[in-house]
Amino acid sequence: MQFEDLLPEIGGFGRFQILILFILCLPRINLPMHFLLHNFLAATPSHHCAIPHQEAFVNLSMEEVLLISIPREPDGTFRSCEMFSQPQFHLLLNSSLEPENNSTIQHCQHGWVYDHSQFTSTISTQWDLVCEQRGLNQATATFFFMGVTMGAVVFGYLSDRFGRKAMLLLSLVCSVVFGMLSATSVSYSMLAITRTLTGVALSGMSLIVLPLGMEWVDIQHRTFCGILSSIFWSIGNMLLAMVAYLVREWHWLLVAVTGPCLLSIVGLWWVPESARWLIATGKVKQAHRHLLRCARMNGRKDFA
C-alpha cells in the first residue's frame, strides 16, 4: 500500500490537518514580511548636505539658509549630494541668479540632514548610505537574497537528510538569532553579514513549511491548501505595511518582524514529522505512531 492510500483511512483533511495548517500559517505569514522588509529597512528619506556653522545665520529662515548653502535642481528642489563651499548671499536678492562661481559647488563635507517625518531612522540615515554610498544601501537586499539562494541548496539537502521538522526548527531558531543580531548591528558590515545569514535561515522556512503541511493532506484538498498558503502570504504583506507604519525605527522594526518566529518555534511542538519522510527513510514505527495520532484526532478509531 502506498502512502497516498493511507491518507483517506486516517482522514485526509480533518481536525489534525487543520491544526497543522493553522500552526504552519504563522511562518508562512512571517516570510513575506522578511522578504519585503528592505523597502522600509533601507528607505532613503529626503536629505541635503549638513550646513556648517548654521548658528551664524540666526536672522535667516531655514528656507533662506538652504537657498544660500545648497544648489538647486532645474525643478527648484535642493540637491541631495552637493553644497556651496561658501554661502551665496546674493541669491537672497534673486534666487534665479547663478552662483558667483560654479567651482564653489562641492560634495557634502559635513554629513547630511534627513527628513524624519516618515522614518525615525533607517540604515540609510544610520550610516549615511546616500550619494556616493547609495550602492551599499541597495546591496543590502542583494546580500539577503544571496543568502536565500544559498539556503535553498543547504536546507533542500538537509531536510531530505535529517527530516522536515528538525530542519524547520533549525531554520526558525537561526532566523531569531540572526534577526536579533541584525537589529543590534553596530556597523554596516555586521548588518550585511547577519542579513545574509538571516536569508539563509529563512530559506529553510520557505522550502519546508509548505511541503510539511501538504504531505499530511490528501490529494483532493491540496489545491485548496495551496490557495490558503497564498492567502497567508498576502496577509503577511499587508501586516508588514501596518507594522512599518507603527514602528518607524529600523532596529525595532527588525525586532518586530523577527519576533513572530518565537511563536512558530512554540507551535512547532504540536507539528509531527512528515510520515511520508519517515516511511521513506525506514522509520516505520515513528510514522505509524504519528498516523495513529492523526486517525484518533480525525475520529478514525478503526485505523490500526
Residue pairs with C-beta under 8 A, 6 or more apart in sequence:
3 275
3 276
3 279
4 218
4 219
6 291
7 216
7 217
7 218
7 219
8 218
9 295
9 300
9 303
10 16
10 291
10 294
10 295
10 298
10 300
10 303
11 17
11 294
11 295
11 297
11 298
11 299
11 300
12 217
12 218
12 219
12 220
12 221
13 217
13 218
13 220
13 221
14 294
14 297
14 298
14 299
14 300
15 297
15 298
16 216
16 293
16 294
16 297
16 298
17 213
17 216
17 217
17 221
17 294
17 298
19 270
19 297
20 212
20 213
20 216
20 270
20 271
20 272
21 213
21 217
21 225
21 228
23 264
23 267
23 268
23 270
23 271
24 209
24 212
24 213
24 271
25 228
25 229
25 232
26 260
26 263
26 264
26 267
27 168
27 172
27 205
27 209
27 260
27 261
27 264
28 209
28 210
28 229
28 232
28 233
28 236
29 232
29 233
29 235
29 236
29 239
29 260
30 205
30 236
30 257
30 260
30 261
30 264
31 202
31 205
31 206
31 209
31 233
31 236
32 233
32 234
32 236
32 237
32 240
33 236
33 237
33 239
33 240
33 243
33 257
33 260
34 175
34 179
34 198
34 202
34 257
34 258
35 148
35 202
36 237
36 240
37 240
37 253
37 254
37 257
38 140
38 141
38 144
40 119
40 122
40 240
40 244
40 250
40 253
41 122
41 123
41 140
41 250
41 253
41 254
42 122
42 123
42 124
42 129
42 137
42 138
42 140
42 141
43 118
43 119
43 122
43 124
44 122
44 124
44 129
44 130
44 134
44 137
45 114
45 115
45 116
45 117
45 118
45 119
45 122
45 124
45 125
46 80
46 114
46 115
47 80
47 112
47 113
47 114
47 115
47 125
47 130
48 66
48 70
48 78
48 79
48 80
48 83
48 112
48 113
49 69
49 70
49 80
49 81
49 82
49 83
49 108
49 109
49 110
49 111
49 112
49 113
50 108
50 110
50 111
50 112
50 113
51 65
51 66
51 69
51 70
51 83
51 110
51 113
52 109
52 110
54 65
57 64
57 65
57 68
57 87
60 68
60 92
64 92
66 78
67 88
67 91
67 92
67 95
68 84
68 87
68 88
68 89
68 91
68 92
69 83
69 84
69 87
69 88
70 78
70 79
70 82
70 83
70 84
71 78
71 79
71 82
71 83
71 84
71 99
71 105
72 78
72 79
73 79
80 112
80 130
80 131
81 107
81 108
81 130
81 131
81 132
82 105
82 106
82 107
82 108
83 105
83 106
83 107
83 108
83 109
84 99
84 104
84 105
84 106
85 104
85 105
85 106
86 104
88 99
88 100
88 104
90 97
90 100
91 97
91 99
99 105
107 131
107 132
108 131
111 128
112 128
112 130
112 131
114 124
114 125
116 125
118 248
119 125
119 248
119 249
119 250
120 248
120 249
121 248
121 249
121 250
121 251
122 250
123 129
123 137
123 140
123 188
123 191
123 250
124 130
124 134
124 137
126 250
127 133
127 136
127 187
127 188
129 136
129 137
129 188
130 137
136 188
139 192
140 191
140 192
140 195
143 192
143 195
143 196
143 199
144 195
144 196
144 198
144 199
145 199
146 196
146 199
147 195
147 196
147 197
147 198
147 199
147 200
147 201
147 202
147 203
148 199
148 200
148 202
148 203
148 206
149 199
149 203
150 199
150 200
150 203
151 199
151 200
151 201
151 202
151 203
151 204
151 207
152 203
152 206
152 207
154 200
154 203
154 204
155 167
155 171
155 203
155 204
155 207
155 208
156 207
158 167
158 170
158 204
159 167
159 168
159 204
159 207
159 208
160 277
163 273
163 274
163 277
163 278
163 281
164 208
164 211
164 212
164 215
164 273
164 274
164 277
165 212
165 268
165 271
165 272
165 273
165 274
166 273
167 204
167 208
168 204
168 205
168 208
168 209
168 212
168 268
169 265
169 268
170 204
171 201
171 202
171 203
171 204
171 205
171 208
172 201
172 205
172 261
172 264
172 265
172 268
173 265
174 197
174 198
174 200
174 201
174 204
175 198
175 201
175 202
175 205
175 258
175 261
176 258
176 261
176 262
176 265
178 194
178 195
178 197
178 198
178 201
179 194
179 198
179 254
179 255
179 257
179 258
179 261
180 254
180 255
180 258
181 190
181 194
182 191
182 194
182 195
182 198
182 254
182 258
183 251
183 252
183 254
183 255
183 258
184 251
185 191
185 194
210 226
210 229
211 274
212 271
212 274
213 225
213 229
214 222
214 225
214 226
215 274
215 275
215 276
215 277
216 272
216 274
216 275
216 294
217 225
240 257
243 253
243 256
243 257
244 253
247 253
247 256
272 290
272 293
272 294
273 286
273 290
275 287
275 290
275 291
275 294
278 284
278 286
278 287
278 290
279 287
291 303
292 303
292 304
295 301
295 303
